[in-house]
Amino acid sequence: MAYNPNILPEALKARSLSRRQLSERLGLDAANLDEELSRTPEPRQGILKNIARELALPLFIFFMERLPSLHDVIPDFRSSQPAPRAKCR
């Protein structure tokens, strides 16, 4: 099974997170995160493990053919204008 670079953007969307927000949560500069993710033939296991942990997903998700349906894009009803918000672990 090979790393699938299409999974991360979809997972971020499902978690209402941007790449910039993810890099902040990981304590990485956005450019460093992009560099790690564009490594050949695939990103290091350590960075993938940290991303998976931050997104509350299993590590193997990045090696699947496609992202399984994540049905937890729920608006934050605590705000005066409910909308999907970035999730915390």
C-alpha positions in Angstrom: 0.0 0.0 0.0 1.3 3.4 -1.0 0.8 6.8 0.7 -2.2 8.6 -0.9 -1.6 12.4 -0.9 -5.3 13.0 -1.7 -6.4 11.8 1.8 -5.1 14.7 3.8 -7.0 17.6 2.1 -10.2 15.6 2.4 -9.6 14.8 6.1 -8.8 18.4 6.8 -12.1 19.5 5.2 -14.0 16.9 7.2 -12.4 18.3 10.4 -13.0 21.9 9.4 -9.2 22.6 9.5 -6.9 24.4 7.1 -3.3 23.3 6.4 -2.2 26.4 8.2 -4.2 25.5 11.3 -2.8 22.0 11.2 0.8 23.3 11.0 0.1 25.5 14.0 -1.3 22.6 16.0 1.7 20.5 15.1 4.1 23.3 16.1 5.5 23.5 12.5 6.0 26.3 10.1 3.5 25.9 7.2 6.5 25.7 4.8 8.1 22.9 6.9 4.8 21.0 6.9 4.6 21.3 3.1 8.2 20.1 2.8 7.5 17.1 5.0 4.4 16.2 3.1 6.1 16.4 -0.3 9.0 14.1 0.6 9.6 11.3 -1.9 8.4 8.6 -1.9 6.2 9.5 1.0 6.2 11.7 4.2 8.0 10.3 7.3 5.9 8.0 9.5 6.5 10.4 12.4 4.8 13.3 10.8 2.0 11.2 9.5 1.5 9.8 13.0 1.3 13.3 14.5 -1.2 14.4 11.8 -3.3 11.3 12.4 -3.3 12.0 16.1 -4.3 15.6 15.6 -7.1 14.6 13.3 -8.2 11.8 15.5 -7.8 9.3 12.7 -5.9 6.0 12.5 -2.5 6.2 10.7 -3.4 3.7 8.0 -6.0 6.2 6.7 -3.2 7.9 4.7 -2.6 4.7 2.8 -6.2 4.0 1.8 -7.4 4.3 -1.8 -10.0 6.9 -0.6 -11.0 8.5 2.6 -14.0 6.7 4.3 -17.0 8.9 4.9 -16.4 11.1 8.0 -19.9 12.2 9.2 -18.8 14.6 11.9 -18.9 17.9 10.1 -21.3 19.4 12.7 -21.9 23.1 13.1 -20.8 24.6 16.4 -24.2 25.5 17.9 -22.6 27.3 20.9 -22.0 30.4 18.7 -24.4 33.0 17.7 -23.8 32.1 14.0 -23.5 28.3 13.9 -21.0 27.0 11.3 -18.5 24.2 11.1 -15.5 25.0 13.2 -12.1 23.4 13.6 -12.3 20.3 15.9 -10.1 19.7 18.9 -8.8 16.3 19.8 
